[in-house]
Amino acid sequence: MKSVSIGLIHEGRVPPDKRVAFSPLQVEEIMQRYPSVSIVCQQSPVRCFRDEEFSALDIPVVANVQSCDILMGIKEVQIPDLIPNKTYLFFSHTLKKQPYNKKLLQEVLKKKIRLIDYEVLRDTQGNRLVAFGRFAGIVGAFNGLWAYGKRFNLFSLRRAFDCFDINDLKLELRNVKLPPVKIVLTGAGRVAKGAMETLDTAGVRKVNPHDFLTQRFSEPVYTQLSSADYHSRKEGGHFNRDEFHKNPERYSSHFVDFVKVSDILLAGAFWNPKAPLLFTREDMTSQDFKIKVIADITCDINGSIPSTKRATSIIEPLYDYDPITDSVQAPLSNKNFITVMAIDNLPCELPRSSSEEFGRDLIDRILKPLLTDDKEGIIARGTIAENGKLTSHFEYLRDYVEK
């Protein structure tokens, strides 16, 4: 294997992202496992692992990474920081033709950068190999509980970003003191599993959807719903998962059954714009709509949940939604409003722990095909651009970048 140099770049986005592809100990592990690989860390005043933590392990901390072959970040690289003819790995947020990143992809092509996007690093069955979904769910559910406690003045929690790591956050969950509320969680993937981890740690009991709808409880409970639990075929017959994923417009939602008995909604399900809404604004104006706190972990703006009008931020995590006027209001301002948490970068609240898990997946699943043998085509399928051209898998982006 030829010598390869990797640079861990600083994050240039505003507000800043504190995450990093590898922790200092993981960098040390990589260089032990791959003797021909050298890694440097670009200086950063905001990274969750301080520069001194890298240099303490004799990992060079440098001002620039011009000499590196591969550059690894997390969020989009700022256009002025892009170095021509390099290999970059980061979340580009261009796969859905996001207008705000069109110039970024145009510059990637202009500078003949090889862009590998973490989001499309998948196995041969199409399963994602690296993601932050678990931590989005963990923090999103934590914030949902925090918001409910704050709205009803029931208990006080530190914010997730004030916790040192996930273990500290789980200790903080001991302070959750809920009345016998009902919490409905959507989704069956990494996000939902992370949310369940938080609810379980907080001592909230899981019940099945039927009991959730039909029974009363003397303790807080939650139910976790997959798509089959709240969608029905318009033409009748049994729910078909493959059909739903390919043609969700053939289904209707009966999620409104759950809004009549739920106090908190944790939205963790992927939503296809062709799929039905969870519920409508008109549903939200009904006296039967009991939900008072919505933690939209997926944060689909103007998506499946009418109250998700905009993203919130880590610093300003909440707003209230008035369904009567379909408007955003000041947080915790009226008992008749619905409190919304829609932070779009939740894993950033636990940057050390989320970075360590992400780095573990990179080491175990991505480094070998990236550095030595890509026999399963993982890197090839995850490469958006190379040598100034879109790769064959991403030709659909041509009209996006050429407009």
Secondary structure, 3 states (H helix, E strand, C coil): CCCEEEEECCCCCCCCCCCCCCCHHHHHHHHHHCCCEEEEEECCCCCCCCHHHHHCCCCCEECCCCCCCEEECCCCCCHHHCCCCCEEEECCCCCCCCHHHHHHHHHHHHCCCEEEEHHHCECCCCCECCCCHHHHHHHHHHHHHHHHHHHCCCCCCCCHHHCCCHHHHHHHHHHCCCCCCEEEEECCCHHHHHHHHHHHHCCCEECCHHHHHHCCCCCCEEEEECHHHCEEECCCCCCCHHHHHHCHHHEEECCHHHHCCCCEEEECCCCCCCCCCCCCHHHHCCCCCCCCEEEECCCCCCCCCCCCCCCECCCCCEEEEECCCCEEECCCCCCCCEEEECECCHHHHCHHHHHHHHHHHHHHHHHHHHHCCCCCCHHHHHEEEECCEECHHHHHHHHHHHC
